[in-house]
Amino acid sequence: MDKTQLIEIANTEMPFGKYKGRRLIDVPEEYLLWFARKDQFPAGKLGELMAVTLLIKSEGLSHLVQPLKK
């Protein structure tokens, strides 16, 4: 995890699904857990960012990403 990823998590919008249009950091942890349980994070950069977002949320560190929103 690096600063660039944190900035992307703060500013990348979810491109599909129930939370389409929400920034990744604002997507509920339960939704990300659903992907993790199914082992179906999307391929590529989005899936990687979603997995890191889940890690951040599960460790209670969301407040560190919030100030990076543009």
C-alpha positions as a Markdown table, in Angstrom:
| # | Residue | x | y | z |
|---|---|---|---|---|
| 1 | Met | 0.0 | 0.0 | 0.0 |
| 2 | Asp | 1.4 | 3.4 | -1.0 |
| 3 | Lys | 0.2 | 7.0 | -1.0 |
| 4 | Thr | -0.9 | 6.7 | -4.6 |
| 5 | Gln | -3.2 | 3.8 | -3.8 |
| 6 | Leu | -4.6 | 5.7 | -0.9 |
| 7 | Ile | -5.4 | 8.7 | -3.1 |
| 8 | Glu | -7.0 | 6.5 | -5.7 |
| 9 | Ile | -9.1 | 4.8 | -3.0 |
| 10 | Ala | -10.3 | 8.2 | -1.8 |
| 11 | Asn | -11.2 | 9.4 | -5.3 |
| 12 | Thr | -12.1 | 6.4 | -7.5 |
| 13 | Glu | -15.8 | 5.8 | -7.9 |
| 14 | Met | -17.4 | 2.4 | -7.9 |
| 15 | Pro | -18.2 | 1.8 | -11.6 |
| 16 | Phe | -21.0 | -0.8 | -11.1 |
| 17 | Gly | -23.5 | -2.4 | -8.7 |
| 18 | Lys | -25.5 | -1.2 | -5.8 |
| 19 | Tyr | -22.9 | 1.4 | -4.8 |
| 20 | Lys | -22.2 | 2.7 | -8.3 |
| 21 | Gly | -20.9 | 6.3 | -8.1 |
| 22 | Arg | -19.7 | 6.1 | -4.5 |
| 23 | Arg | -16.0 | 6.5 | -3.8 |
| 24 | Leu | -14.4 | 3.3 | -2.9 |
| 25 | Ile | -13.6 | 4.5 | 0.7 |
| 26 | Asp | -17.4 | 5.2 | 1.1 |
| 27 | Val | -18.5 | 1.7 | -0.1 |
| 28 | Pro | -19.7 | -0.2 | 3.0 |
| 29 | Glu | -17.3 | -2.8 | 4.4 |
| 30 | Glu | -20.0 | -5.5 | 4.1 |
| 31 | Tyr | -20.2 | -5.0 | 0.3 |
| 32 | Leu | -16.5 | -5.5 | 0.0 |
| 33 | Leu | -16.6 | -8.5 | 2.3 |
| 34 | Trp | -19.2 | -10.1 | 0.0 |
| 35 | Phe | -16.7 | -9.9 | -2.9 |
| 36 | Ala | -13.9 | -11.3 | -0.7 |
| 37 | Arg | -16.0 | -14.2 | 0.5 |
| 38 | Lys | -16.9 | -15.1 | -3.1 |
| 39 | Asp | -13.3 | -14.6 | -4.1 |
| 40 | Gln | -14.5 | -12.4 | -6.9 |
| 41 | Phe | -12.9 | -9.0 | -6.7 |
| 42 | Pro | -12.8 | -7.7 | -10.3 |
| 43 | Ala | -9.6 | -8.3 | -12.2 |
| 44 | Gly | -7.0 | -5.6 | -12.5 |
| 45 | Lys | -6.6 | -2.3 | -10.7 |
| 46 | Leu | -10.2 | -2.0 | -9.5 |
| 47 | Gly | -10.1 | -5.3 | -7.8 |
| 48 | Glu | -6.7 | -4.5 | -6.2 |
| 49 | Leu | -8.1 | -1.2 | -4.9 |
| 50 | Met | -11.2 | -2.8 | -3.5 |
| 51 | Ala | -9.1 | -5.4 | -1.7 |
| 52 | Val | -6.9 | -2.7 | -0.1 |
| 53 | Thr | -10.0 | -0.7 | 0.8 |
| 54 | Leu | -11.4 | -3.7 | 2.6 |
| 55 | Leu | -8.1 | -4.0 | 4.5 |
| 56 | Ile | -8.2 | -0.4 | 5.5 |
| 57 | Lys | -11.8 | -0.6 | 6.6 |
| 58 | Ser | -11.4 | -3.8 | 8.6 |
| 59 | Glu | -8.4 | -2.3 | 10.5 |
| 60 | Gly | -10.5 | 0.8 | 11.3 |
| 61 | Leu | -8.3 | 3.2 | 9.3 |
| 62 | Ser | -10.9 | 4.8 | 7.0 |
| 63 | His | -10.4 | 8.1 | 8.8 |
| 64 | Leu | -6.9 | 8.3 | 7.4 |
| 65 | Val | -8.1 | 8.1 | 3.8 |
| 66 | Gln | -11.1 | 10.6 | 4.1 |
| 67 | Pro | -8.9 | 13.7 | 4.0 |
| 68 | Leu | -7.4 | 12.6 | 0.7 |
| 69 | Lys | -10.7 | 13.2 | -1.2 |
| 70 | Lys | -10.6 | 15.8 | -3.9 |
